[in-house]
Amino acid sequence: MTDDRRAAGTPTLEDVARAAGVSRATVSRVINGVRNVDPVIQEAVRQAVSVTGYTPNRAARSLVTRRADAVALVVSGAGIEPEAAPEASGNGSEAGTSGDGNSFTAQVFADPFFGRVVTGVVNYLRPRGMHPVLMFAESSRAREEVVAYLRQGSADGALVVSTHAEDPLPALLAEAGLAAVLFARPARPVPVSYVDLAHQDGARLAAEHLLGRGCRRTATISGPLDVPAGQARLTGFRDTMARHGHPYIPVAEGQFTQESGEAAMERLLAEHPDLDGVFAANDLMALGACHVLREHGRSVPGDVAVVGFDDSSAALACRPPLTTVRQPVEGMAAEMTRLLLDRLARPDGPVTSVIFEPELVVRGSA
């Protein structure tokens, strides 16, 4: 291969070695990620690679390192099969599980949450010469394919975004001994690392903001209550309101979709026409709530203040723009990726979790 590169005028390992002032073997060790190389020498080799324009041969490197230099980014559905009805996400996104794979992927790509996850993952992997392989696991057969793909070494590990509380994929990966990290705490205990948000604290920020505006007849549109994020955001909001002397908070359950937010807002208005504040457990549902309020002649925030959750593109698409609780999805996705690469470097390391802090972003809706 070296001769072919020279014939084509392509930089070789020897060129890098001369530029760095080290041996060809040392260059190879640095490029292949061998850990016990002096950091000064590593930096010299990296600079030489940049100066010479050397590009490692991925296939040859994989033979040496036994790594694919790729990770699977898996959007995984529930344990239900095609004939069952679609459900909602466990992480604040709207994708449900459906027997129609095209429908499942369409829902995924329609949700701003997933685009933010991809951005965070790609931005972390690209400087490290790695790339993600996007996979969907909306059925038992698709999950088997993911496990087989990882077992055969086509990807080094998996970053998993589950869209349902009963998703069996995390447990399958753990049982198979495959490297994986989850976005969001699993509904059932699984020995797999994860990143998540302090959801109750985020809901507390929303409650305190509505109270600070003088709202006294508040209601909430919760997420699905069979998933940890939905439960935690509802608990945090209710607890904070109770601490401020508001023991009863009307609740309409949604499914993290704009349509479910519209339906929930209709129910709340019918049952509590005098409400003056609404906390929706994600921005898509808040967007739907604002549409319904306008249709009923209620001004936002004049008559009803509305707070969302996520700080997604839906928050800016809303009129007025949404006051919302920011979930730093891109940063969480990058940290999820870092945890996976650390797991690959230290397979015997402990399972861990990283919890991010929410932030209130004040705009025009409250």
VOGU-3710 file (C-alpha; in Angstrom, 3 decimals, decimal comma):
1> mtddrraagt> 0,000/0,000/0,000  2,913/2,337/0,764  4,237/1,963/-2,782  0,796/2,690/-4,222  0,545/5,842/-2,147  3,975/7,025/-3,285  3,172/6,336/-6,905  0,033/8,389/-6,574  1,834/11,202/-4,759  -0,206/10,553/-1,595
11> ptledvaraa> 1,472/11,228/1,784  2,671/8,076/3,540  3,515/7,060/7,087  7,187/7,623/6,211  6,413/11,226/5,230  4,687/11,798/8,562  7,557/10,155/10,443  10,144/12,437/8,764  8,044/15,536/9,478  7,581/14,548/13,129
21> gvsratvsrv> 11,165/13,363/13,655  10,093/9,939/14,905  10,026/6,389/13,596  7,381/4,955/11,287  6,379/2,557/14,078  5,755/5,458/16,472  3,560/7,207/13,913  1,580/3,999/13,486  1,105/3,676/17,246  -0,219/7,228/17,552
31> ingvrnvdpv> -2,567/6,923/14,592  -3,912/3,616/15,871  -4,630/5,062/19,306  -2,076/3,132/21,361  -2,322/4,713/24,800  1,262/4,554/26,167  2,832/7,112/23,816  4,310/10,286/25,287  1,816/13,178/24,898  4,527/15,432/23,408
41> iqeavrqavs> 5,238/12,840/20,735  1,511/12,383/20,088  1,130/16,100/19,477  4,175/16,158/17,167  2,691/13,320/15,113  -0,713/15,016/14,929  0,892/18,211/13,681  2,882/16,254/11,109  -0,289/14,539/9,923  -1,892/17,949/9,485
51> vtgytpnraa> 1,109/19,407/7,653  1,586/16,454/5,289  -2,117/15,887/4,677  -1,799/12,210/5,531  -5,068/10,274/5,672  -5,020/6,881/7,420  -6,337/3,918/5,472  -9,489/3,052/7,416  -9,592/-0,589/6,339  -5,954/-1,189/7,248
61> rslvtrrada> -6,382/0,598/10,560  -9,410/-1,530/11,414  -7,367/-4,688/10,908  -4,848/-3,436/13,472  -7,193/-1,882/16,031  -10,154/-4,257/15,540  -12,308/-1,138/15,582  -14,803/0,062/12,983  -14,315/3,746/13,906  -18,100/3,997/13,765
71> valvvsgagi> -20,860/3,964/16,365  -24,487/3,062/15,879  -26,928/5,866/16,683  -30,078/3,864/17,338  -33,581/5,303/17,581  -35,434/2,473/19,239  -39,157/1,852/19,622  -41,203/-0,183/22,032  -41,564/-3,876/22,594  -44,909/-3,823/20,812
81> epeaapeasg> -45,357/-5,222/17,355  -46,943/-3,877/14,148  -50,592/-4,243/15,029  -50,262/-2,217/18,227  -51,004/1,481/18,392  -48,221/4,080/18,395  -47,093/5,556/21,665  -44,982/8,511/22,661  -41,360/9,085/23,454  -39,778/8,718/26,856
91> ngseagtsgd> -37,414/11,636/26,407  -39,565/14,585/25,449  -39,659/13,805/21,752  -42,706/13,001/19,699  -41,721/9,864/17,785  -43,955/6,925/18,512  -43,665/3,298/17,611  -45,592/1,999/14,714  -45,617/-1,200/12,778  -45,017/0,836/9,636
101> gnsftaqvfa> -41,283/1,468/9,528  -41,758/4,379/7,139  -44,184/5,978/9,580  -41,737/5,504/12,444  -38,845/7,129/10,591  -41,085/9,945/9,342  -42,047/10,741/12,933  -38,413/10,705/13,971  -37,306/13,131/11,271  -40,265/15,432/11,971
111> dpffgrvvtg> -39,209/15,888/15,587  -36,653/18,687/16,272  -35,340/16,731/19,260  -33,689/14,072/17,103  -31,962/16,588/14,873  -30,374/18,109/17,940  -29,186/14,688/19,127  -27,572/13,984/15,743  -25,861/17,386/15,784  -24,330/16,723/19,191
121> vvnylrprgm> -23,145/13,231/18,232  -21,646/14,238/14,876  -19,889/17,288/16,302  -18,194/15,088/18,909  -17,241/12,226/16,594  -16,038/14,145/13,537  -12,838/15,614/15,038  -11,947/12,116/16,225  -12,152/10,569/12,781  -15,300/8,609/13,608
131> hpvlmfaess> -18,824/8,644/12,254  -22,305/7,549/13,327  -24,414/4,928/11,578  -28,103/5,783/11,967  -30,274/2,768/12,716  -33,943/2,323/13,590  -35,206/-0,403/15,902  -38,983/-0,159/15,850  -39,672/-3,914/15,955  -38,232/-7,073/17,481
141> rareevvayl> -36,647/-8,013/14,155  -35,019/-4,584/13,830  -33,645/-4,865/17,360  -32,157/-8,263/16,529  -30,488/-6,675/13,513  -28,971/-3,959/15,689  -27,544/-6,518/18,118  -26,159/-8,615/15,237  -24,638/-5,514/13,605  -22,785/-4,688/16,787
151> rqgsadgalv> -21,731/-8,277/17,484  -20,128/-8,604/14,062  -18,080/-5,462/14,682  -19,688/-3,232/12,077  -19,923/-0,560/14,782  -17,947/-0,270/17,996  -20,902/0,517/20,244  -24,374/2,021/20,385  -25,891/5,355/21,355  -29,538/4,617/22,089
161> vsthaedplp> -32,471/7,018/22,062  -35,542/5,125/23,221  -38,984/6,340/22,153  -40,997/4,203/24,557  -40,873/3,293/28,232  -41,057/-0,439/27,494  -38,206/-0,451/24,984  -36,360/-3,780/25,468  -33,246/-2,809/23,490  -31,179/-1,463/26,429
171> allaeaglaa> -31,603/-4,754/28,285  -30,762/-6,753/25,141  -27,532/-4,789/24,684  -26,588/-5,233/28,338  -27,273/-8,977/28,226  -25,122/-9,293/25,105  -22,238/-7,436/26,763  -22,204/-4,765/24,070  -20,982/-1,218/24,702  -23,905/1,210/24,839
181> vlfarparpv> -25,002/4,510/26,379  -28,572/5,783/26,656  -30,087/9,214/26,204  -32,405/9,478/29,252  -32,760/7,272/32,287  -34,406/3,942/31,426  -37,822/3,264/32,914  -36,535/-0,015/34,349  -33,091/-0,466/35,937  -30,513/-1,620/33,389
191> pvsyvdlahq> -26,716/-1,715/33,899  -26,069/0,780/31,088  -24,660/4,300/31,385  -26,927/7,218/30,515  -27,212/10,986/30,331  -30,327/12,798/31,457  -31,737/16,095/32,655  -32,855/17,121/36,137  -36,468/17,181/34,933  -38,045/17,995/38,287
201> dgarlaaehl> -35,795/21,004/38,666  -36,815/22,180/35,200  -40,493/21,919/36,077  -39,781/23,841/39,280  -38,353/26,695/37,193  -41,533/26,752/35,112  -43,782/26,806/38,190  -41,823/29,564/39,893  -41,904/31,686/36,751  -45,692/31,382/36,391
211> lgrgcrrtat> -46,144/32,194/40,078  -43,814/35,147/39,731  -46,030/36,514/36,949  -48,987/36,379/39,301  -50,668/33,284/37,827  -53,008/31,730/40,389  -55,170/29,371/38,333  -52,581/27,216/36,625  -52,870/23,886/34,848  -50,382/21,565/33,194
221> isgpldvpag> -50,240/19,443/30,063  -48,098/16,519/31,129  -46,114/14,159/28,986  -47,056/10,471/28,898  -47,084/9,277/32,479  -45,604/5,864/31,748  -42,188/7,366/31,038  -39,696/8,858/33,527  -39,468/12,304/31,896  -43,239/12,737/31,870
231> qarltgfrdt> -43,546/11,634/35,470  -40,676/13,787/36,713  -41,841/16,988/35,016  -45,345/16,568/36,422  -44,039/15,793/39,911  -41,696/18,777/39,903  -44,430/21,166/38,808  -47,017/19,878/41,290  -44,587/19,839/44,213  -43,482/23,412/43,601
241> marhghpyip> -47,026/24,675/43,260  -47,985/22,875/46,479  -45,078/24,494/48,333  -46,560/27,844/47,303  -50,056/27,059/48,540  -51,594/25,587/45,385  -52,457/21,969/46,284  -54,638/21,237/43,255  -53,294/21,525/39,710  -55,511/20,339/36,837
251> vaegqftqes> -53,661/17,915/34,567  -54,345/16,825/30,994  -52,016/14,102/29,740  -50,409/14,559/26,338  -48,092/12,477/24,187  -45,292/14,987/23,488  -46,882/15,892/20,130  -48,421/19,148/18,945  -51,735/17,415/18,262  -51,923/15,995/21,774
261> geaamerlla> -51,141/19,441/23,175  -54,064/20,885/21,246  -56,426/18,176/22,508  -55,232/18,603/26,105  -55,680/22,372/25,953  -59,237/21,926/24,678  -59,996/19,681/27,664  -58,478/22,074/30,161  -60,380/25,072/28,784  -63,644/23,153/28,841
271> ehpdldgvfa> -63,162/22,117/32,467  -61,327/25,212/33,767  -62,270/28,200/31,602  -60,766/30,711/34,050  -57,209/29,341/34,038  -54,454/31,947/33,655  -51,288/29,857/33,342  -50,244/26,634/31,600  -47,090/24,562/31,822  -46,703/22,139/28,916
281> andlmalgac> -44,124/19,379/29,378  -42,552/19,991/25,976  -42,489/22,739/23,361  -44,523/20,870/20,766  -47,431/20,518/23,185  -47,021/24,169/24,236  -47,188/25,162/20,576  -50,450/23,232/20,234  -51,796/24,846/23,410  -51,079/28,345/22,088
291> hvlrehgrsv> -52,943/27,546/18,850  -56,022/26,467/20,778  -55,904/29,475/23,088  -55,861/31,811/20,097  -58,797/29,958/18,526  -60,745/30,538/21,749  -59,936/34,230/21,752  -57,440/34,038/24,627  -54,350/36,171/24,292  -50,930/34,771/25,220
301> pgdvavvgfd> -49,611/35,886/27,652  -52,259/38,527/28,430  -55,029/36,080/29,349  -53,040/32,873/29,728  -49,284/32,585/30,212  -47,703/29,495/28,635  -44,361/27,861/29,473  -42,902/24,955/27,481  -39,980/22,587/27,957  -36,947/21,751/25,739
311> dssaalacrp> -36,116/25,050/23,980  -36,448/23,359/20,597  -37,154/24,974/17,223  -40,858/24,747/18,102  -40,281/27,386/20,789  -39,172/29,899/18,172  -41,881/28,859/15,701  -44,577/29,665/18,266  -46,332/33,040/18,245  -45,460/34,606/20,577
321> plttvrqpve> -42,114/32,848/21,010  -42,217/30,424/23,918  -40,821/30,930/27,337  -39,413/27,481/27,970  -37,102/25,325/30,052  -33,959/24,624/28,087  -32,745/21,057/27,788  -29,182/21,213/26,371  -29,755/18,314/23,972  -26,655/18,884/21,846
331> gmaaemtrll> -24,401/18,940/24,906  -26,132/15,902/26,364  -25,659/14,009/23,089  -21,978/14,934/23,008  -21,549/13,721/26,588  -23,386/10,501/25,746  -20,865/9,977/22,943  -17,926/10,737/25,213  -19,172/8,156/27,703  -19,380/5,546/24,965
341> ldrlarpdgp> -15,847/6,205/23,708  -14,603/6,051/27,284  -16,392/2,734/27,679  -14,681/1,430/24,547  -11,289/2,518/25,905  -12,008/1,008/29,350  -14,398/-1,929/28,896  -14,171/-2,842/32,580  -14,985/0,677/33,784  -18,055/1,289/35,954
351> vtsvifepel> -21,492/2,139/34,617  -22,211/5,807/35,223  -24,723/8,607/34,714  -24,426/12,323/33,958  -27,305/14,620/34,879  -27,547/18,033/33,220  -29,114/21,127/34,764  -32,063/22,891/33,093  -32,280/26,623/32,424  -35,303/28,902/32,042
361> vvrgsa> -35,377/30,866/28,782  -37,793/33,793/28,986  -39,517/34,929/25,783  -42,907/36,324/24,906  -45,405/33,640/26,001  -44,940/34,084/29,759
//
